[in-house]
Amino acid sequence: MKSKIAAGLIAAAWLAAGSAIAEPFQSFVNLCLAANGDAQAVATRAKAGDWFDVPPEALEDFGKGFQDSALYLNFDLSQKVAPVEPIEMLVTGWSDGKTALDMDGLRLDICGLMSPEADTRVLNRDVTAHLGFPPVTNDGMTLWLFSRGADGFVSETALMDSDDKAIFAAARKRRLYALYSVNDGELGGLMLGAIRPPA
């Protein structure tokens, strides 16, 4: 991938998630995709649902470089009891394009859903079925690059080898999404980056 923007998405996603990285595909669809990756909209959905935010003071360097960065759990950490359901973690935040991607005039929102019980193969299968097209592999990472149209998800794989100017031009016409399948050996899940002009 030639673009600094595309490469920056990977670094930005990992920076926002820190060392925390949940198969819960439906939770990802309900929170991240349903909100088009918009950080504020995701946070609103999380707070209205059965998600509990982790106090900022407990996060150390989590979300460095991002605005409104937050980590939510699907159980109440203060209760100090193991959850009945598989543990899920939701991360969200946003950054200006200059900070996150070294490109003015863009905004990057991130939304990730992770779990220690994630099955990467199942996740990749479910994402492919949901989007309607297969992923590509770049620098050892599995990702789907797409936009959304009136009829659903639209593959933007053709932009993978484009330079920054081409991606910038595309992002000014339509919101672009880069969805990564991530796994660090202990935790796995999905990390979505949404690129668009600032509102």
Stockholm file with secondary structure:
# STOCKHOLM 1.0

chainA/1-199         MKSKIAAGLIAAAWLAAGSAIAEPFQSFVNLCLAANGDAQAVATRAKAGDWFDVPPEALEDFGKGFQDSALYLNFDLSQKVAPVEPIEMLVTGWSDGKTALDMDGLRLDICGLMSPEADTRVLNRDVTAHLGFPPVTNDGMTLWLFSRGADGFVSETALMDSDDKAIFAAARKRRLYALYSVNDGELGGLMLGAIRPPA
#=GR chainA/1-199 SS CCCHHHHHHHHHHHHHHTTCCCCCHHHHIIIIITTTTCHHHHHHHHHHTTCEECCGGGSTTTTTTCEEEEEEESSCGGGCSCCSSCCCEEEEEEEEHHHHHSCTTCEEEEEEEEETTCCHHHHHHHHHHHHTSCCEEETTEEEEEEEEETTEEEECGGGTTCCHHHHHHHHHHSCEEEEEEEECSSCEEEEEEEEECCC
#=GC SS_cons         CCCHHHHHHHHHHHHHHTTCCCCCHHHHIIIIITTTTCHHHHHHHHHHTTCEECCGGGSTTTTTTCEEEEEEESSCGGGCSCCSSCCCEEEEEEEEHHHHHSCTTCEEEEEEEEETTCCHHHHHHHHHHHHTSCCEEETTEEEEEEEEETTEEEECGGGTTCCHHHHHHHHHHSCEEEEEEEECSSCEEEEEEEEECCC
//
